[in-house]
Amino acid sequence: MLPHWMYEKEDYEPEIKKGGLFSNEKLLKGLLSKLHTESKVCKKHPFHPLVYLVNIIIISLILCFTYNKYVIWIIGIYAAALLLRVSNKTLLKIIKRTLGLFVLNLVLYSPSIILGTGNYVFLIKMFLLFLSLITYASTTSVYDFLTALKQLHVPDFIIFQVDIFVKHLHILGSFLLKVVYAIEARSVGSEKGQNKLMGTIFGNLYLEMVKFGKELYNALEARAFTGKYDYMIHKLNWKDYTLIFIQAVLLVLVILIGRG
């Protein structure tokens, strides 16, 4: 016969300690969730991977090497036009990331502004550069990026390093996210042993990475991987030709304005 108090219902929620590792719990979980989410191969592409990568390279180079206000204005319109094809959810995500990164760099650049040596044109260029890069990162999968690198004749060993790095990030995010939830579930009660927590996490993380490395090597060996990367063949469509035409017009305008 169980005691009567065991039959009583009580809605009790223990207070979880938020110090140390959990001081920025929401931010930490958000970051680890992004690392945990593995990029997937897209069957539908708005643009050819190579054409789109060349597009972002051209925009980045123009923004890095020009201080002409008219050129920057044209690039701004072009970057905004590329945002018209994305969904509202993706657009909001791009704007949030761009503003967050821009504000962080603005804080670092603020001493120059306070001392009167800052350049506002540089800030505009920086914002447009962040906007273009984050737009590319938010609308392109890792596999499309690797495909574009392959078509640019980047050496296979570099592509291999990038691919392995991305896979390690996925494993890292997956493992640490599970660790965070496990620690959160056990963070009620005495703080005994909390000082050894970080050492334990990094120790287990190291062992997990070693295990993953061995499994990856065995998988590559079993599949007779020779270091040569194959890529999906994508055909150019009217959108790609339109983007190529716009890129050509953009380069001509930049050259003409630069000479003028």
ABEGO torsion letter per residue (X at the ends): XBBAAAABBBBBBBBBBABEAAABAAAAAAAAAAAABBBBBBABBABBAAAAAAAAAAAAAAAAABABAAAAAAAAAAAAAAAAABBAAAAAAAAAAAAAAAAAAAAAAAAAAAAGABBAAAAAAAAAAAAAAAAAAAABBAAAAAAAAAAAGBBAAAAAAAAAAAAAAAAAAAAAAAAAAAAAAAABEBABGAAAAAAAAAAAAAAAAAAAAAAAAAAAAAAGBAGBBBBBBBBBBAAAAAAAAAAAAAAAAAAAAAAX
